[in-house]
Amino acid sequence: MTDTAIESTMFSRTAELFSRPGKIILTFFEHLGRYMGTIGWMIYNFRNAKEYSGNILQQMVMIGNNSIPIVLFVSMFVGMVTAVQSSYQLYDWIPRSVVGALVTKSVLLELTPLLTALVLAGKVGATITAELGTMRVTEQIDALEALAFDPISFLITPRVIAGILMFPILVVFGDFVAILGGMFGASTIAGIPIEAFVSGMKSSFDSWDAIFGLIKGTVFGFIITSVSCYQGFQVQGGSEGVGKATMNTVVLTCLSVVVMDFILASVLL
Amino acid sequence: MITLTNIWKRFGEKQVHKGLDLEVRDNETLVIIGRSGGGKSVLLKMIIGLIKPDSGSIIVDGKEIGTLTYKQLQRLRFKFGFLFQGAALFDSMTVGQNIELALRRHSDYKDTDISERVKYALELVKLTNVSHLMPSNISGGMKKRVGLARAIALTPKYMLYDEPTTGLDVETADGINLLINELKTTLGVTSVVVTHDIHSAFVVGDRFAIFENGQFIMTGTKDDIRNSPNPEVRKYIESDIQT
């Protein structure tokens, strides 16, 4: 190979090395812009939401009611695990009532909102993207537009409103069951009397902790439903595109939720 | 009347439309014939503003689509019925709900009137007792008919058909062709049909536009097309003779 040819190959490899991250960054901002545009359009046309109140109720059932079993199941075990592990880590160092305080604080502030969101990112987010993605590839969204409907108001707004309303409610259910689970785990496995657990719980309870958990639930509900709707609307191609978008939704919503979790904790606590 | 002037459209590297000009006259059925994947369906979607051309103008009843606000565009869409290639029925709704959706949203009909209207639209496409069925429980031909019933529910002025007979057996396809002709007579609609099926085209069409490589290579009547010496046009005629 001549010197010129080697130089040319090196140049093209270097160019490729820099162009790939550049393309990724451009694509990210392109999608961010489109996502913000979709949210902006949704807010601008929010007055139309009342016309689709039936859709909102339907989505509240899908997102809320249908998710109750999994949220309660996860919360119960989260509470039990937190109680057992707290007791194991702190057994020799502190009064037993502290386990009740620790479980309550951890559950209200962090564990229930975060784990509920992560579980629902998979369940609700994936369902929404697959549903809307299939509607996109089978031209059902085009058909809505052809029938003079605004597909964002008809399909996205009801899902986002349902997410914002139902996620905090699920968090409340999760909080109750997680604390009950913690009480059960502490008393049966760690041998902590229920009275001690309740006493610790009462002494440490701060209503702001519960409110903070609800704020998190609301924000996570918005992120999960809006991102999954956006992903569904952007699907291209056939079933392969739907699968890819669904996977992207789960990854993106999980990442967004943990980042937002940190931001909220930093700002509000 | 619908007029398309100098339409250009590119998707990525592919230039799908290269300066198209087309006129759809009132009360006629214009058939656009071309091979699959060439950009014919895109053209239909451009007419109702679902896809924007890169350049060129589309004028419907004197209104330039590109200059309309979103609300104005939605109002213009009331004039159109669109039969999608796969019917595009909303699969979470029953057949009846699919048809009444636009009626509930865009008309002042009462519940009883809406039920009558749904029944009438289904009768026009020769279907009865299917309102309660889900789209997943009906055949491909029935889906097309329901799609047609949904499209005509608001009595449109224009009907756009995207490959109406694709994926159907000959008998069902002939049934759809007859329906297209009947709807033209009954409702007096102006139609644009996109197809690669020359047999169906000749059954339903008054005028024909042959679409090849992003351009209309010929526009004319059935006789003009049949007598054309253009080898690209002859290709379609010969495929009809063979079938």
Interface residues (C-beta under 8 A of the other chain):
Chain A: E51 M135 T138 E139 Q140 D142 A143 L144 E145 A146 L147 A148 F149 D150
Chain B: K45 I48 L50 Y70 Q74 R75 R77 F78 F80 F82 F84 Q85 G86 A88 L89 F90 D91 L101 A102 R105 H106 R150
